[in-house]
């Protein structure tokens, strides 16, 4: 079973995107969107693409400043939930405490001041490595927690410049959690030794993206917390990098 299609993970991600914050760590999808908005100050903001959008918070946040935003995710359950949130303005989910205990929680766009932004956003299922020819001309592409879940991240990085405008911006955020169940070891771009020297995923990205992009800021850490139960949480630190396409 695909873990991203289960009720349990859907509820966790709805809480992660639209629910409470924990241990003083802010909302990760919204934080990433704010960084993207800052990077786009003074630049064209006609079209944005959120790849691996999950249940949609970053795409909705980008809708505050972009004329149109597309969110794409491989999980049908995630995309259905994002569309429910966009169309109905609210969604409910089960927040588990322990075992079968917990309570149903409702979150709404109105409470997050996102109702108007939702009109500019569209969500669809899709594979980030097999985007259609219609997925082009973006001023910004955000790939959050995606690069380490792709079958072939190198192919994705070699192709992504074609999806942007001539001076478009690419933002990638990831904890680089390399797992062979998602990415065959032969397709890893980092996380191993080469010639006796460690090669990180960041170094792999820099090598591939340098053909079409320049890195526009130093990598920065963006922490996040995902609640599993009342007493169990995932505390992760992603690294966010930003790149601008060269003409």
C-alpha positions in Angstrom: 0.0 0.0 0.0 1.2 3.5 -0.8 1.6 5.2 2.6 0.6 8.5 1.1 -2.9 7.2 0.3 -3.8 6.1 3.9 -6.3 7.8 6.1 -3.6 8.1 8.9 -1.1 10.0 6.8 -3.8 12.2 5.2 -4.9 13.3 8.7 -1.3 13.9 9.8 -0.7 16.1 6.7 -3.9 18.1 7.1 -2.8 18.8 10.7 0.8 19.6 9.5 -0.5 22.1 6.9 -3.5 23.7 8.5 -3.4 22.7 12.2 -1.6 23.8 15.3 2.2 24.4 15.6 4.2 22.5 18.2 7.3 23.1 20.3 7.7 26.7 19.0 8.3 25.5 15.4 6.2 27.5 12.9 4.1 26.2 10.1 6.5 24.8 7.5 4.4 25.1 4.4 3.5 28.7 5.2 7.2 29.4 6.1 8.4 28.1 2.7 5.8 30.2 0.9 7.0 33.3 2.7 10.5 32.6 1.7 9.4 32.2 -1.9 7.4 35.5 -1.7 10.5 37.3 -0.5 12.6 35.9 -3.3 10.0 37.1 -5.8 9.8 40.7 -4.6 10.1 43.0 -7.6 9.8 40.2 -10.1 6.9 38.9 -12.3 4.4 36.8 -10.3 2.1 35.6 -13.0 2.4 31.8 -12.6 3.7 29.5 -9.8 3.9 25.7 -9.6 4.0 23.8 -6.3 5.4 20.3 -7.0 4.7 17.8 -4.3 2.0 20.1 -3.0 0.5 17.5 -0.6 -2.7 18.9 0.8 -2.0 22.4 -0.5 -1.0 25.0 2.1 2.1 26.3 0.3 0.2 26.7 -3.0 -2.6 28.5 -1.2 -0.2 30.8 0.5 1.5 31.6 -2.8 -2.0 32.5 -4.1 -1.7 35.6 -1.9 0.8 37.2 -4.4 0.6 35.2 -7.6 -2.0 35.6 -10.3 -2.3 31.8 -10.6 -0.9 28.8 -8.8 -0.9 25.1 -9.7 -0.4 22.4 -7.1 0.6 19.0 -8.3 1.0 15.8 -6.2 1.2 12.1 -6.9 -1.2 11.2 -4.1 -4.9 11.3 -5.2 -6.0 11.4 -1.6 -3.9 14.5 -0.9 -5.1 16.3 -4.0 -8.7 15.4 -3.3 -8.3 16.9 0.2 -6.6 20.1 -1.2 -9.5 20.5 -3.7 -12.1 20.0 -0.9 -10.3 22.7 1.1 -10.2 25.0 -1.8 -13.8 24.5 -2.9 -15.6 24.2 0.5 -13.3 26.5 2.4 -13.0 23.9 5.3 -12.1 20.3 5.9 -12.2 18.0 9.0 -9.9 15.2 10.0 -9.2 12.9 13.0 -6.4 14.1 15.3 -5.3 11.0 17.0 -4.2 11.1 20.7 -3.5 7.4 21.4 -4.9 4.2 20.0 -8.4 4.8 18.9 -8.7 7.9 21.0 -8.7 11.4 19.6 -11.1 14.0 18.2 -12.3 15.4 14.9 -10.9 18.8 14.1 -12.1 21.3 11.5 -9.8 23.7 9.8 -10.9 26.5 7.5 -9.4 28.9 5.0 -11.2 31.8 6.6 -9.3 31.3 9.9 -6.1 31.5 7.9 -7.1 34.5 5.7 -6.8 32.3 2.6 -10.3 32.4 1.2 -9.5 34.9 -1.5 -6.2 33.3 -2.4 -8.0 30.0 -3.0 -9.7 31.4 -6.1 -6.3 31.6 -7.9 -5.2 28.0 -7.1 -5.8 24.7 -8.9 -4.8 21.2 -7.8 -4.2 18.1 -9.8 -2.5 14.7 -9.6 0.7 14.2 -11.5 4.2 12.9 -11.5 6.9 15.6 -11.0 9.1 13.5 -13.3 6.5 13.2 -16.1 4.9 16.6 -16.3 2.8 17.5 -19.4 4.0 19.9 -22.0 1.4 22.3 -20.6 3.5 22.7 -17.4 5.7 25.5 -18.6 6.1 29.3 -18.3 6.3 29.5 -14.5 7.9 32.4 -12.7 8.4 30.2 -9.7 8.6 26.5 -9.0 8.6 25.3 -5.5 9.5 21.6 -4.7 9.0 21.0 -1.0 10.1 17.7 0.5 10.1 16.2 -3.0 13.6 15.6 -4.3 14.2 12.6 -1.9 10.9 11.0 -3.0 11.5 10.9 -6.7 12.3 7.8 -8.7 15.0 9.7 -10.6 15.9 13.1 -9.0 18.7 13.7 -11.5 16.3 13.5 -14.5 14.0 15.9 -12.7 16.7 18.4 -12.1 18.0 18.2 -15.6 14.5 18.9 -17.0 13.1 21.5 -14.6 14.6 24.6 -16.3 12.3 24.0 -19.3 9.3 24.6 -17.1 10.4 28.1 -16.0 10.5 31.4 -17.7 13.9 32.6 -18.9 14.5 34.2 -15.5 12.3 32.0 -13.4 13.1 30.9 -9.8 13.4 27.4 -8.5 13.1 26.7 -4.7 13.9 23.3 -3.3 13.4 22.2 0.3 14.2 18.8 1.6 15.7 16.9 4.6 17.4 14.6 2.1 15.9 11.5 3.6 17.2 9.0 1.1 15.2 5.7 1.0 15.5 3.0 -1.6 11.8 2.4 -1.5 11.4 5.7 -3.3 14.7 6.3 -5.1 16.8 3.3 -6.3 20.4 3.7 -5.0 21.7 3.9 -8.6 19.7 7.1 -9.0 20.9 8.9 -5.9 22.6 12.2 -6.7 24.3 12.3 -3.2 24.5 10.7 0.2 27.4 8.5 -0.7 31.2 8.5 -1.1 32.8 9.1 -4.4 36.5 8.5 -4.8 36.7 8.2 -1.0 35.1 11.7 -0.5 31.6 12.3 0.8 29.2 13.7 -1.8 26.0 15.3 -0.4 22.7 15.7 -2.2 23.3 19.5 -2.2 26.6 18.9 -4.1 24.7 16.7 -6.5 22.1 19.4 -7.1 24.7 22.1 -7.6 26.5 20.0 -10.2 23.3 19.3 -12.2 21.6 22.7 -11.8 24.8 24.7 -12.6 24.2 24.1 -16.3 21.1 26.3 -16.3 20.9 28.0 -12.9 22.8 30.2 -10.5 22.3 29.8 -6.7 20.9 33.1 -5.4 21.2 32.7 -1.6 23.0 30.5 0.9 21.1 27.3 1.9 19.0 27.8 5.0 17.5 25.4 7.5 13.7 25.2 7.8 12.5 23.0 10.7 9.2 21.3 10.8 7.2 19.1 13.2 4.6 16.5 12.2 2.3 15.3 15.0 1.5 11.6 14.9 -0.1 11.2 18.3 -0.4 13.3 21.5 3.0 12.0 22.6 4.8 11.3 19.4 6.1 13.9 16.9 8.5 14.0 14.0 10.9 16.9 14.3 12.8 17.4 11.1 15.1 20.0 9.6 14.9 20.6 5.9 17.4 22.5 3.8 16.1 25.1 1.5 18.0 26.3 -1.6 17.0 28.9 -4.2 18.1 29.1 -7.8 17.4 31.5 -10.7 17.5 30.4 -14.3 20.2 32.0 -16.5 19.2 33.4 -19.8 
